[in-house]
Structure formats: structure tokens, C-alpha cells
Amino acid sequence: MRRFTEAYLRDTRRGLWEDREALAPLFRGEPERILDVGAGTGEFTRVLREESGGWVVSLDADASLLRAGAVETPIQGDATRLPIPDRTFDLAACQALLVNLPDPDRAIRELMRVSADRVAAVEPDNSAVTVESTVENEATLASRARAHYLDGLETDASLGADLGVRFERAGLREVAVTKHVHERRIEPPYSEAAMESARRKVTATRIDAHRETMLAGDLERADFDRLRDKWQAMGRAVAEQVQAGTYRRIERIPFYVAVGQIEH
Ligand SMILES: C[S@@+](CC[C@H](N)C(=O)[O-])C[C@H]1O[C@@H](n2cnc3c(N)ncnc32)[C@H](O)[C@@H]1O
């Protein structure tokens, strides 16, 4: 199981639900008892609570994340074997969980089992992420590195795009899918997270952390080393522009929101 840090979750979720229009279908049935599976530090739990005004339980395999997020009702457990009786909740939901599971359909079946009414999932299509940058080759290198990383993963990181099909195949009815593009901008004045991201490019920290996964795909070691060199050179250009206050970057991550009705 891939481990996440509190800092990573806070940073990548910042601003994600400033605009909540795509989430509206989740709350049409006015759910009062909600389960957030793979809740991590509870970034989505908070949105679910604010929008529903209901009681939201946060479940994750990693108890340290639930503690770090100080969620109100934490449960440690496995999404593919939920320690919860049938039909306990009005809405069983998850965000960015299924893309991390080797058997996402099993987790969807578990969400269906513990809900008496509706099931929802919010998942990205990581293969369709785009980058715009003032550093000339950053977009190309980011796209190449991402493609090799996704190729080496054992999970389906582009799952968001066929979430609706998975829901229907699992037997959910009245499946509705909306799309929400999360824009992550780096521009002056730079946040501490933006400065750290520039430093990590210079030191190739992230690409090194993903080395084994990238090599598990069809990337050869020599090609990885060449990509890493280019990445660091790009990182130095980013650092120079940050110093000069001219660096700008926009990353766009498409998220899909699917909601379905349980057939009783
Ligand atoms: C990308 S994070 C998403 C966290 C949160 N939903 C959010 O959007 O900020 C994925 C989460 O799923 C959890 N997770 C991974 N596999 C799991 C499993 N089999 N059962 C329960 N949680 C799992 C991880 O610990 C992590 O907190």
C-alpha cells in the first residue's frame, strides 16, 4: 500500500473544493449518516460535513493520518473489507482512494454493502494531467516522467475517467458523473510549499523516490538516468526563475465525481 504524508495530502488538496458545484449530486438525497473511506487526514471528510451538515465517519487503513487530521469519528480499517455492518450509512463515499487500490471494484462493492441509499467516488484521471510552465521544457519532462511512473504502477491511476462505467457494472442505478478540474498554481509571492517543490526538482528528490516504480515499466536504467539529468537541469531553471520572481506554473488535474443509487 502506498503511504501518504500529512503534508502531501494538505498540499495537494489545497483549493480542490473552492468550487463545489461538481459535488452537488452527492447531497441531493440529503444524507445524514456519511462514511468517507480512505479519508487520510480528513480533507474530504470536512467538505462532506460542511455540505451535508450530517454525521461523517472517517475510515482509513493508516491510523496515523486519521490522528494527524484530528478527524471527529475515526475508524481504522481496510476499504476492501469494511468493519461495518450492511446498510449503516445513507452515503458511502471516497476521494482519491480507488486509484490507489489493486482491486478497486472490490472496494466499490463494499461501499455498496454498507450504504442504504447512495454511493459516491471522486477520482482523478492522472494520465490526463497537464502542466503549463514558464520553464520551457518543464511540461514535456513532467509528462514523460508521469507516463513512465503510471506505466510502472500496479494500480489504475487513470481510473477516474471510467468511474461511471465501473459504477454501472457494479450494479448501481441512476449513475451520474460530473467533472471537476483542479488547478494548482505556482506564482509570486511563492508559498513555502512552492519553494520546497522547486528545491525538490533541483535535487531530483521526487523522481528518485519514484525510480523503482518507473523502472518497473518499460523504462531502461540508462533512460531513467538521462531523464533525471534533464529533470535536474530543468529544476535549476525553475530555481533561477523563482529567485527572479518570474516563475509561473499551472497544473490541471481532472477529477471525476460519480454518484449511484443502491438497488434494493
Ligand atoms: C490519496 S489518499 C486520499 C486521502 C483523502 N481521501 C483525500 O482525498 O485527501 C489515499 C488514502 O487511502 C488510504 N488507503 C489506501 N489503501 C487503503 C485501504 N485498502 N483501505 C483503507 N484506506 C486505504 C491511504 O492511507 C490514504 O489515506
The ligand as an SDF file (V2000), in Angstrom:
LIG
                    3D

 27 29  0  0  0  0  0  0  0  0999 V2000
   -4.5650    9.8200   -1.9210 C   0  0  0  0  0  0  0  0  0  0  0  0
   -5.0060    9.5000   -0.2830 S   0  0  0  0  0  0  0  0  0  0  0  0
   -6.5820   10.2980   -0.2240 C   0  0  0  0  0  0  0  0  0  0  0  0
   -6.9340   10.7940    1.1400 C   0  0  0  0  0  0  0  0  0  0  0  0
   -8.2300   11.6260    1.2020 C   0  0  0  0  0  0  0  0  0  0  0  0
   -9.3660   10.8620    0.7320 N   0  0  0  0  0  0  0  0  0  0  0  0
   -8.0720   12.8910    0.4010 C   0  0  0  0  0  0  0  0  0  0  0  0
   -8.6330   12.9780   -0.7000 O   0  0  0  0  0  0  0  0  0  0  0  0
   -7.3500   13.7900    0.8700 O   0  0  0  0  0  0  0  0  0  0  0  0
   -5.4510    7.7840   -0.2700 C   0  0  0  0  0  0  0  0  0  0  0  0
   -5.8260    7.2880    1.1080 C   0  0  0  0  0  0  0  0  0  0  0  0
   -6.3070    5.9390    1.0220 O   0  0  0  0  0  0  0  0  0  0  0  0
   -5.7760    5.2030    2.1000 C   0  0  0  0  0  0  0  0  0  0  0  0
   -5.8070    3.7850    1.7260 N   0  0  0  0  0  0  0  0  0  0  0  0
   -5.0520    3.1490    0.7930 C   0  0  0  0  0  0  0  0  0  0  0  0
   -5.4000    1.8520    0.7210 N   0  0  0  0  0  0  0  0  0  0  0  0
   -6.4030    1.6580    1.6230 C   0  0  0  0  0  0  0  0  0  0  0  0
   -7.1970    0.5470    2.0110 C   0  0  0  0  0  0  0  0  0  0  0  0
   -7.0290   -0.6600    1.4450 N   0  0  0  0  0  0  0  0  0  0  0  0
   -8.1230    0.7210    2.9640 N   0  0  0  0  0  0  0  0  0  0  0  0
   -8.3170    1.9250    3.5420 C   0  0  0  0  0  0  0  0  0  0  0  0
   -7.6040    3.0170    3.2230 N   0  0  0  0  0  0  0  0  0  0  0  0
   -6.6560    2.8900    2.2670 C   0  0  0  0  0  0  0  0  0  0  0  0
   -4.3980    5.7820    2.3140 C   0  0  0  0  0  0  0  0  0  0  0  0
   -3.9040    5.5060    3.6160 O   0  0  0  0  0  0  0  0  0  0  0  0
   -4.6550    7.2720    2.0800 C   0  0  0  0  0  0  0  0  0  0  0  0
   -5.0270    7.9220    3.2510 O   0  0  0  0  0  0  0  0  0  0  0  0
  1  2  1  0
  2  3  1  0
  2 10  1  0
  3  4  1  0
  4  5  1  0
  5  6  1  0
  5  7  1  0
  7  8  2  0
  7  9  1  0
 10 11  1  0
 11 12  1  0
 11 26  1  0
 12 13  1  0
 13 14  1  0
 13 24  1  0
 14 15  1  0
 14 23  1  0
 15 16  2  0
 16 17  1  0
 17 18  1  0
 17 23  2  0
 18 19  1  0
 18 20  2  0
 20 21  1  0
 21 22  2  0
 22 23  1  0
 24 25  1  0
 24 26  1  0
 26 27  1  0
M  CHG  2   2   1   9  -1
M  END
$$$$
